[in-house]
Amino acid sequence: MARLFGTDGVRGLANRDITAELSLGLAQAAAQILGASAREAGRRPVAVLARDPRISGEFISAAVAAGLASSGVDVLEAGVLPTPAAAFLIADVGADFGVMISASHNSAPDNGIKFFAHGGTKLPDELEDEIEAALAGEKLAPVGGEVGRIRRFSDAEDRYIVHLLGSLPHRLDGLHVVIDCAHGAAAGVSPEAFSVAGAKVTVIGNDPDGMNINDGVGSTHLDSLAAAVVIHGADLGIAHDGDADRCLAVDGQGNIIDGDQIMAILAVSMAERGVLKDRTLVATVMSNLGLRVAMAENDITMLETRVGDRYVLEAMNEKDFSLGGEQSGHVIMRAFATTGDGILTGLHLASELARTGKTLGELASVMSVYPQILVNVPGVDKSGVETDEVIAQAVRDAEAELGDTGRVLLRPSGTEPLVRVMVEAADQHTADRLAHELAGIVRERHSL
């Protein structure tokens, strides 16, 4: 039987995969597992609940709130907020755990349920497995005054903005920033945070209606942001995804600056300022080869993890490292956040421009980007791909052709029903050819 939890919580088509019944049951199971320590200490568990603005989040969050309260958990309902804001608030108010309703960068019909532990950290696989097992077990059913209360978290947004501003090493006065909020959870927070920090702000993608989240805007659709930066003569553009845990950027000429380049800029800056712990950056196996080269040239160690910012964070926590993230724009600044935070990242990136007086293009030149192509192969049975010897041999053949000038990564997605094929090479033609050849083999052997 397939595992219910994926790389980033439970995700799927709302009202088909993510139903009201499943939402209620998951909340009841989480209350049992994540609220155990509070009950053992003789007090009622407290949980923070937030969501992004997609329409299905309304009924899903209502079901989650009902499941928690009916299990004796007091719920602080924060409404529409970024995922990293929910994680911060859990720690800030000392809640026992939290729940975020979001499908991140996915389209509006999808949704998801993500749990955070005490302190605002993502759950390890083992704890998620306990929650999944508890779905089939007996639920908590307190009565009378022992049931939980659901209260509005009235100052949630203000608390988060104050936290963001308090993290900045340099104000943003004099900078003009275009912010793309992806019609998502950043719309109410990111423009205000940048403005209060001193920047002149132009905003796009900030009219969420429940169905337009990530629709042609945000970190997966950067053309509109690039055009807006050039038209307005801005210094840079910042793009978030639907739940604002990602940040990608655009320089003043409209060139895209991805998560690897952002990490390179921040890592070099932090190393120069003596705040990059052990001069180490934590990144995933998906990061560009150019990031590894840039870090080596700046005497910075790069530690690799599995794909997923939860695994980056686990590696960071193990040795107290201060910076890590993913090419997709999940960047974790551990002194200020327990998860990827797109608004925090964008603020610190802009702060580096203000601190140095350099353009974003100049800062990004610290890293040369190797040609890379990522091909998504949908409509395949991804369960058998990693054990298919024919595919494994094709990957070995491609790696032999590339030698030291590139690499291949083929893996099932942890959040979507597809297989990802990534190839880096010294030239774009070779990367394209090998990636599509491998994708064709996957499609031929595992099509549904």
Secondary structure, DSSP 4 states (H G I P E B T S, - for coil): ---S-BTTBEEEEBTTTB-HHHHHHHHHHHHHHHTHHHHHTTS--EEEEEE-S-THHHHHHHHHHHHHHTTT-EEEEEEE--HHHHHHHHHHTT-SEEEEE--TTS-TTEEEEEEE-TTSPBPPHHHHHHHHHHTTSPPP---GGGS--EEE-TTHHHHHHHHHHHT-SS--TT-EEEEE-TTTGGGGTHHHHHHHTT-EEEEES----SS-TTSS-STT--HHHHHHHHHHT-SEEEE--TTS---EEEETTS-EE-HHHHHHHHHHHHHHTT-SGGGEEEEETTS-HHHHHHHHHTT-EEEEE-SSHHHHHHHHHHHT--EEE-TTS-EEETTT-SS--HHHHHHHHHHHHHHH---HHHHHTTSPPPPEEEEEEESB-GGGGGG-HHHHHHHHHHHHHHGGG-EEEEEE-SSSSEEEEEEE-SSHHHHHHHHHHHHHHHHHHHB-
